[in-house]
């Protein structure tokens, strides 16, 4: 049985091979005829594709659309790539300014509108023009810096790091600004007297001038209750210790500072002791309170205040590293723990 099936399989295989040879021979003989039909069909399909798909491709091709502008309306542009975005964007090119330009104020101008026109901040124009206020009028001459920040005249001993620290910016921004010149490009040395542009720089605030302490007399009949209330709102950033017998109350929102008790303001100002702008209130009962590092004062020496009335605004003046109020309670020349008195 096994031999029978093997012989049948061999016979079928031989017949199949013979038939395959005949078909191959026919295809070889007729290859010219079939290839011609194939080429004709392919060309017809290509023509139909061009007729149907051509208008669709043209309508959606951005390069074709850009070439159809009216002559004279072409605008210089540059294609920019942002690695953090998923598509290309077109940015209108603008010639950067390499120096301070003069500008005469026109009717209707404001510092803000002029700043928008030149793409710099209003404060930058104010600083460059040495304005004391935001008020300008037609005909005034202004200095327009090339970039938001400070225009600085280099002094002897300056370097990019000291200048960056002075104007609260990054030294790398000074280096990166293409129109800043350096005596030695390798170490970024500067020449005294040269003009330096400090991008994003902010001039340091002028500190109030020191004044000799002038303590006022306590008004007769103005007396506190000896029950002190909290002088401001915030979180305690430093508790009283032997070397800092006071309580520091911090609050980044700069809240009002109020009198902890009724009394007479015997000092209000800046005296160079490290308290910055501060107020001392004598409560007429043997106690005094001190409120230090304020940004603004609303009282003056000799003025009577009642408990809870606003005397100033929290700040960071004097010997200070962050927004807070330094609060002391005194008696007989001694500093007492304020937390024993505050309610």
Phi and psi in degrees as a GROMACS rama.xvg file:
@    title "Ramachandran Plot"
@    xaxis  label "Phi"
@    yaxis  label "Psi"
@TYPE xy
-64.7852  -43.0584  UNK-2
-65.4852  -33.1934  UNK-3
-63.873  -49.1326  UNK-4
-65.2716  -34.7128  UNK-5
-64.3234  -43.4925  UNK-6
-65.3156  -37.8583  UNK-7
-64.9569  -41.0245  UNK-8
-64.6336  -42.647  UNK-9
-62.5096  -41.4079  UNK-10
-64.0558  -40.864  UNK-11
-65.7195  -38.4654  UNK-12
-64.7831  -41.1571  UNK-13
-64.7135  -41.3373  UNK-14
-63.4779  -40.4434  UNK-15
-63.8457  -43.0456  UNK-16
-64.4224  -39.3321  UNK-17
-64.5356  -42.7508  UNK-18
-64.6329  -40.0039  UNK-19
-63.5762  -39.3893  UNK-20
-63.5441  -38.1882  UNK-21
-64.2327  -44.9641  UNK-22
-63.5202  -42.9351  UNK-23
-62.154  -41.6197  UNK-24
-62.6038  -40.7479  UNK-25
-63.9293  -43.639  UNK-26
-63.8438  -37.449  UNK-27
-66.3668  -42.603  UNK-28
-64.5825  -39.6402  UNK-29
-95.5344  11.2882  UNK-30
-60.4486  -35.376  UNK-31
-63.9794  -39.807  UNK-32
-65.3296  -46.2569  UNK-33
-70.6131  -37.1143  UNK-34
-66.3131  -35.4092  UNK-35
-62.9928  -43.9953  UNK-36
-62.8596  -39.8263  UNK-37
-63.7048  -44.343  UNK-38
-65.0606  -41.5147  UNK-39
-62.9207  -42.7521  UNK-40
-64.8938  -42.2563  UNK-41
-63.8204  -43.1499  UNK-42
-63.5975  -39.8696  UNK-43
-62.0545  -43.7992  UNK-44
-63.7791  -37.9113  UNK-45
-64.5138  -41.7245  UNK-46
-63.9039  -44.4533  UNK-47
-61.5018  -40.0988  UNK-48
-62.5126  -41.9163  UNK-49
-65.1887  -40.2152  UNK-50
-67.1011  -43.1026  UNK-51
-79.0495  -45.4714  UNK-52
-89.6411  -15.8278  UNK-53
-57.8653  -52.7664  UNK-54
-60.3159  -35.3092  UNK-55
-65.7806  -44.737  UNK-56
-63.5697  -41.7598  UNK-57
-65.4124  -38.7174  UNK-58
-67.5941  -26.4368  UNK-59
-107.305  13.6757  UNK-60
-96.5271  110.83  UNK-61
-63.7838  -27.625  UNK-62
-72.9109  -38.6537  UNK-63
-64.6237  -42.2671  UNK-64
-62.1945  -39.3073  UNK-65
-68.8325  -24.3356  UNK-66
-82.562  -9.4774  UNK-67
-91.0964  13.1235  UNK-68
-68.3289  154.892  UNK-69
-68.0858  137.176  UNK-70
-53.2922  136.724  UNK-71
92.9594  -7.68478  UNK-72
-105.378  8.12904  UNK-73
-68.9836  143.251  UNK-74
-130.158  132.226  UNK-75
-64.5297  131.978  UNK-76
-146.175  161.619  UNK-77
-132.287  136.248  UNK-78
-87.7237  121.644  UNK-79
-112.471  149.675  UNK-80
-119.9  125.784  UNK-81
-107.604  118.879  UNK-82
-64.5818  -15.9819  UNK-83
-94.8579  -0.566016  UNK-84
-116.142  160.942  UNK-85
-95.8847  0.581643  UNK-86
-143.623  165.02  UNK-87
-81.6126  150.803  UNK-88
-132.922  151.318  UNK-89
-101.951  124.886  UNK-90
-114.227  126.928  UNK-91
-70.4711  126.643  UNK-92
-73.7786  143.9  UNK-93
-138.781  139.621  UNK-94
-74.9321  120.291  UNK-95
-71.7855  149.902  UNK-96
-92.6328  138.336  UNK-97
-110.354  7.39136  UNK-98
-156.879  171.285  UNK-99
-75.3385  133.384  UNK-100
-112.994  151.706  UNK-101
-88.8749  143.139  UNK-102
-140.548  135.619  UNK-103
-100.62  125.954  UNK-104
-63.0389  132.34  UNK-105
-104.014  166.531  UNK-106
-60.3925  132.269  UNK-107
88.6668  -6.40881  UNK-108
-71.6115  145.842  UNK-109
-130.999  165.028  UNK-110
-59.1792  -38.0584  UNK-111
-65.761  -44.2724  UNK-112
-68.5306  -36.8355  UNK-113
-67.6557  -40.8521  UNK-114
-60.9929  -39.8757  UNK-115
-66.3072  -38.2511  UNK-116
-63.1952  -38.0867  UNK-117
-101.866  4.26443  UNK-118
60.3285  43.1981  UNK-119
-135.642  165.214  UNK-120
-75.6403  154.004  UNK-121
-62.9718  -36.9384  UNK-122
-62.9694  -37.4657  UNK-123
-61.12  -40.3953  UNK-124
-66.3314  -41.2379  UNK-125
-62.0327  -43.9189  UNK-126
-68.0353  -44.2828  UNK-127
-65.508  -32.7042  UNK-128
-90.3979  -1.20226  UNK-129
55.4729  44.9369  UNK-130
-82.1774  143.164  UNK-131
-92.3826  -15.313  UNK-132
-146.143  177.269  UNK-133
-87.0258  0.406949  UNK-134
-81.2665  125.415  UNK-135
-133.617  159.642  UNK-136
-140.651  157.43  UNK-137
-53.4487  135.574  UNK-138
99.0831  -17.8603  UNK-139
-66.449  143.925  UNK-140
-96.3188  131.679  UNK-141
-121.635  155.103  UNK-142
-105.098  125.653  UNK-143
-108.748  111.211  UNK-144
-72.6586  159.513  UNK-145
-75.5694  -13.1527  UNK-146
-151.652  152.769  UNK-147
-62.392  126.562  UNK-148
147.848  -147.911  UNK-149
-120.488  139.755  UNK-150
-98.8309  119.562  UNK-151
-125.065  138.655  UNK-152
-95.4826  117.778  UNK-153
-66.3314  133.542  UNK-154
-104.898  163.873  UNK-155
-60.2631  130.119  UNK-156
93.0082  -6.87832  UNK-157
-73.0866  149.895  UNK-158
-141.921  172.075  UNK-159
-63.1855  -27.9758  UNK-160
-75.9342  -42.9132  UNK-161
-67.7534  -36.3633  UNK-162
-68.4917  -42.9944  UNK-163
-60.8521  -40.1283  UNK-164
-67.2445  -40.3174  UNK-165
-61.6742  -39.1358  UNK-166
-104.38  16.6107  UNK-167
54.4665  52.2295  UNK-168
-140.503  -173.227  UNK-169
-99.66  132.054  UNK-170
-60.2758  -29.003  UNK-171
-64.6194  -30.9237  UNK-172
-65.8613  -35.1261  UNK-173
-66.0225  -42.9644  UNK-174
-66.3085  -39.5256  UNK-175
-72.0877  -23.7891  UNK-176
-66.9583  119.212  UNK-177
-66.9096  -18.8094  UNK-178
-100.906  12.0302  UNK-179
-86.8948  127.805  UNK-180
-97.857  146.94  UNK-181
-129.467  139.218  UNK-182
-60.6305  -37.2064  UNK-183
-133.115  107.478  UNK-184
-62.8407  -18.5369  UNK-185
-75.9847  -36.9943  UNK-186
-116.757  7.22705  UNK-187
57.9576  37.0553  UNK-188
-71.5003  152.739  UNK-189
-117.327  159.044  UNK-190
-107.032  124.483  UNK-191
-54.4671  133.415  UNK-192
96.4034  -13.9414  UNK-193
-74.9945  155.943  UNK-194
-88.6438  128.632  UNK-195
-122.717  134.686  UNK-196
-94.934  128.761  UNK-197
-113.735  89.9845  UNK-198
-59.0269  134.386  UNK-199
63.7763  14.6454  UNK-200
-73.8359  152.904  UNK-201
-130.993  124.54  UNK-202
-61.009  142.975  UNK-203
-65.9  144.631  UNK-204
-70.1313  141.438  UNK-205
-70.9696  129.857  UNK-206
-82.7716  140.774  UNK-207
-58.0952  142.419  UNK-208
-69.0581  143.377  UNK-209
-64.3896  145.298  UNK-210
-137.093  147.695  UNK-211
-66.0631  134.932  UNK-212
-57.339  133.014  UNK-213
-127.217  104.482  UNK-214
-92.8314  129.043  UNK-215
-86.3016  162.333  UNK-216
-79.2041  146.224  UNK-217
-72.9499  131.665  UNK-218
-69.9483  135.271  UNK-219
-65.7973  133.4  UNK-220
88.5911  -8.16641  UNK-221
-91.9943  110.687  UNK-222
-141.546  139.312  UNK-223
-85.2744  175.716  UNK-224
-96.3375  -9.47247  UNK-225
72.717  4.87608  UNK-226
-106.347  102.096  UNK-227
-88.7278  137.791  UNK-228
-102.004  163.671  UNK-229
-64.3273  131.48  UNK-230
-79.1392  -11.1547  UNK-231
-164.783  177.619  UNK-232
-108.87  150.677  UNK-233
147.907  -168.376  UNK-234
-107.525  146.093  UNK-235
-72.051  117.725  UNK-236
-96.0483  -20.0209  UNK-237
-151.806  129.055  UNK-238
-88.1124  162.151  UNK-239
-64.9004  133.82  UNK-240
-136.044  173.756  UNK-241
-61.657  -31.4219  UNK-242
-94.4906  -2.75817  UNK-243
-148.042  73.1769  UNK-244
-82.0782  72.743  UNK-245
-161.283  168.272  UNK-246
-117.295  130.542  UNK-247
-100.541  127.416  UNK-248
-116.444  117.201  UNK-249
-104.402  144.05  UNK-250
-163.503  113.005  UNK-251
-67.3688  -14.2185  UNK-252
-84.5066  1.54567  UNK-253
53.2417  65.2602  UNK-254
-75.6239  169.614  UNK-255
-64.8824  155.705  UNK-256
-114.183  130.205  UNK-257
-118.606  161.347  UNK-258
-72.0098  128.251  UNK-259
-71.4635  -20.5934  UNK-260
-160.67  164.515  UNK-261
-66.2122  145.287  UNK-262
174.045  -166.333  UNK-263
-113.882  131.781  UNK-264
-73.6268  112.975  UNK-265
-97.4118  -16.727  UNK-266
-150.641  140.523  UNK-267
-151.131  111.079  UNK-268
158.303  -150.743  UNK-269
-130.536  123.422  UNK-270
-124.046  8.76223  UNK-271
78.7408  12.1229  UNK-272
-85.4784  -5.55209  UNK-273
103.848  -11.5137  UNK-274
-78.3464  -10.6585  UNK-275
66.3876  -147.516  UNK-276
-70.6025  119.451  UNK-277
-146.751  164.364  UNK-278
-128.249  138.915  UNK-279
-119.064  126.738  UNK-280
-113.787  127.732  UNK-281
-96.7647  123.281  UNK-282
-92.221  6.07693  UNK-283
69.3919  13.1639  UNK-284
-133.876  22.6194  UNK-285
96.7524  -7.42527  UNK-286
-111.263  147.772  UNK-287
-130.26  149.818  UNK-288
-124.619  146.675  UNK-289
-122.525  138.311  UNK-290
-124.872  108.181  UNK-291
-111.481  162.994  UNK-292
69.4848  24.4391  UNK-293
-73.7492  155.797  UNK-294
-90.3954  -29.9265  UNK-295
-143.223  148.727  UNK-296
-117.326  138.865  UNK-297
-112.726  9.59593  UNK-298
-132.177  167.18  UNK-299
-134.401  161.136  UNK-300
-59.9359  135.479  UNK-301
95.6337  -7.3838  UNK-302
-84.4203  137.081  UNK-303
-85.9109  137.598  UNK-304
-128.737  151.682  UNK-305
-104.559  159.134  UNK-306
-58.1034  128.471  UNK-307
93.2684  -8.21516  UNK-308
-78.317  144.918  UNK-309
-73.9201  131.778  UNK-310
-114.346  -11.7699  UNK-311
176.435  -164.163  UNK-312
-131.013  136.801  UNK-313
-57.5802  145.17  UNK-314
-155.363  -152.152  UNK-315
-150.838  64.5614  UNK-316
-105.772  160.407  UNK-317
77.1648  -147.184  UNK-318
-82.0856  88.8046  UNK-319
-147.547  144.128  UNK-320
-120.175  0.97388  UNK-321
-171.046  157.247  UNK-322
-60.2837  117.047  UNK-323
-168.349  167.614  UNK-324
-110.955  128.664  UNK-325
-95.4953  118.614  UNK-326
-120.896  126.703  UNK-327
-123.274  152.159  UNK-328
-121.394  127.626  UNK-329
-122.374  152.865  UNK-330
-156.921  124.555  UNK-331
60.5724  30.8678  UNK-332
81.7612  2.1628  UNK-333
-108.023  145.491  UNK-334
-87.6403  131.63  UNK-335
-111.913  160.736  UNK-336
-72.8498  112.972  UNK-337
-61.1953  -30.0144  UNK-338
-66.9417  -15.9578  UNK-339
-79.2342  -8.82909  UNK-340
-118.429  -26.9841  UNK-341
-72.587  138.718  UNK-342
